[in-house]
């Protein structure tokens, strides 16, 4: 291969298969890894491929992914470099020298340079913090659907692709009180009841998703009705969840005090 040539990216299906193989290989070695980001959304909504196309969330070339985002527990930190290396995914040597960052997040890449792998430990820290303690075992090969939705809803400067991903996820899954192919509304409500900032951003974005979905001509009236109903159901559950005195005190200050962290988009999952 000459210096001007670049390897062709994997097809979306090949990418998903490789991502799933990584999770399964980790499981065999006692390492819990779960897929986040756009790949996880695609894995959970295979029956909605037509909707992905209608909302322009599928690349016409069939090569939608270049980055894989994974969540794991910090206790696996010391095992990861040898694990990924054995699978043909060497560590980013430059990132390893940034000791503080390497303690919180690892970077690997496909040996053929077709895609990159980011591995997060314990928490997703972006506009808000989502803690995955005791949650990664609830689903496989991805993070649970509740966190998958919150991964998008916690973004203060949410963009259209994130809204579309949320629309597809909500259309594909009912709101319930468990993680069995459902968006666990009970768990989402409990998290938001202890964090006013996350509550405010999530509610703001859920209403944006509802509002924008009504404007998409690509969605049928039936689909719009399902989205509206499920979001209203989730918001009702969130609002009815009892809030503590600390939450109520922070709510009084509202947006007069900054309620989120500034995070560059490149540091978060796709």
Buried (B, 14 or more C-beta within 10 A) or exposed (E): EEEEEEEEBBBBEBBBEBBBEBBEBBEEEEBBBBBBBBBBBBBBBEEBBEBBEBBEBBEEEEBBBBBBBBBBBEEBBEBBBEBBEEBEBEBBEEBEEEEEEBEBBBBBBBEEEBBBBBBBBBBBBBBBBBEBEEBBEBBBBBBBBBBBBBBBBBBBEBEEBBBBBBBBBBBBBBBBEBBEEBBBBBBBBBBBBEBBBBBBBBBEBBEBBBEBBEEBEBBEEEBBEBBBBBBEBBBEBBEEBEBEEEBEEBEEEEEEEEBBEEBEEEEBBB
